[in-house]
Amino acid sequence: MKKLIFLFLAFILAISTYSREEKTVKIHITANFNLSDVVELVPGSGWYIPASGSYSGHVTHLGVLDQMNSNYTLNSWIVGIETVTQFSSGEMTRANGESLFFTAVAVFQRADHSGICTVTVNGGTGRYEDATGIVIITGYLDPPAMYHWTGEGTISY
C-alpha cells in the first residue's frame, strides 16, 4: 500500500509541476515582400497589398527571424473609404527551425498608411506546438510594399 501511495504522490507532483510558460513578447519586425506578388486594391489608387512575403526582424523568445521560413499570406481584404482591412496568416520561424503560427487582422488608414494589427498566435512547432496568445502591433506601410511593425503581447507555450 505504501508503494502505491508513493507512486500516486509522485504522479501528482509530476503533473502539478507542469505548467505552460507565459511570456511577454516584444516585437520589432520589418516585413519585406516580393513586389511581383502584390495586389493593387483599386486600379490606379497606388494602394498595394502584398499577396505573400517574408519577415525579417527580432522577436523576444524567438530571436532573429529566419527570413526564408517566416512567411505571410494575404487571405482577403476590405477596402473602405478611409481604411483598408487585411486578413492574413503565416508563421514566424526562429534560427533553430521552431515556428509560431498566426492569423492577423490589420487595419490601415488610407490617408497616411499607418496601421494597427491584432496577431493571434495559434500553435507552432517544437516548444511552440501548443502556443496561444495575442500580440498587438502598430506601424506603417512604406509604399508600395514595405511594412514596419513594432508591438507587444503575451503568448503561452
SVG drawing of the C-alpha trace seen along z (x, -y; Angstrom):
<svg xmlns="http://www.w3.org/2000/svg" viewBox="-16 -61 35 63">
<polyline fill="none" stroke="black" stroke-width="0.4" points="0.0,0.0 2.9,-2.4 4.4,-1.8 1.0,-2.6 0.6,-5.8 4.2,-6.8 3.6,-6.3 0.4,-8.2 2.1,-11.2 5.0,-11.1 2.4,-11.2 0.5,-14.2 3.8,-16.0 4.9,-15.4 1.7,-16.8 1.4,-19.7 4.9,-21.0 4.0,-21.0 2.7,-24.4 2.7,-26.4 5.1,-29.3 3.5,-32.7 5.9,-35.2 5.5,-38.8 6.7,-39.1 8.2,-42.3 8.4,-42.5 10.3,-44.6 9.6,-43.3 10.3,-44.6 8.3,-42.8 9.8,-42.5 7.7,-41.5 8.2,-40.4 6.9,-43.3 5.9,-40.9 3.4,-39.4 1.4,-42.5 -2.2,-43.3 -3.4,-46.8 -6.5,-47.3 -8.2,-49.7 -6.7,-50.2 -4.8,-53.5 -5.1,-54.0 -1.4,-53.4 -2.5,-51.2 -0.9,-47.9 -1.1,-44.9 1.4,-42.1 -0.3,-38.8 2.6,-37.0 6.0,-37.7 8.6,-37.1 9.5,-38.7 12.8,-39.7 13.4,-41.2 13.7,-40.2 11.0,-38.7 11.7,-38.2 11.8,-34.5 12.3,-33.7 15.3,-35.8 16.3,-36.9 13.7,-35.6 14.7,-33.1 13.5,-35.2 13.5,-32.2 11.0,-30.4 9.0,-33.3 6.1,-33.7 2.9,-35.7 -0.1,-35.1 -2.9,-37.6 -6.2,-35.8 -8.6,-38.7 -9.1,-42.4 -11.8,-45.0 -11.4,-48.5 -13.3,-51.2 -13.5,-54.9 -10.9,-55.7 -9.4,-52.3 -8.1,-49.1 -8.6,-46.0 -6.5,-42.9 -6.8,-39.3 -3.7,-37.2 -2.0,-34.1 1.6,-32.9 4.4,-31.7 7.4,-33.3 10.4,-30.9 13.5,-31.2 17.0,-30.1 16.6,-26.6 13.5,-25.9 10.9,-26.3 7.9,-28.3 4.9,-30.2 1.8,-30.1 -0.5,-33.1 -3.5,-34.8 -3.7,-38.6 -6.2,-41.4 -4.6,-44.7 -6.4,-48.0 -4.6,-50.7 -5.5,-54.4 -5.6,-55.2 -4.5,-58.8 -1.2,-58.1 -0.7,-54.3 -0.5,-53.9 -1.9,-50.7 -2.7,-48.5 -2.7,-44.8 -4.0,-42.1 -2.0,-38.9 -3.5,-35.8 -0.9,-33.0 -2.4,-29.6 0.2,-26.9 3.6,-26.2 6.3,-23.7 8.8,-22.5 8.3,-24.2 5.6,-26.4 3.4,-23.4 0.5,-24.4 1.3,-28.2 -1.6,-30.6 -1.7,-34.4 -2.4,-37.8 0.1,-40.4 -0.9,-44.0 1.5,-45.6 1.4,-49.1 3.3,-50.6 3.1,-51.9 3.2,-50.8 6.0,-52.3 4.5,-52.0 4.4,-50.0 5.1,-47.0 7.4,-47.5 5.8,-47.2 7.5,-48.4 6.0,-47.0 6.6,-47.1 4.4,-45.7 3.9,-43.7 1.7,-40.9 1.6,-37.8 1.9,-34.2 1.7,-31.0 3.6,-27.8"/>
</svg>
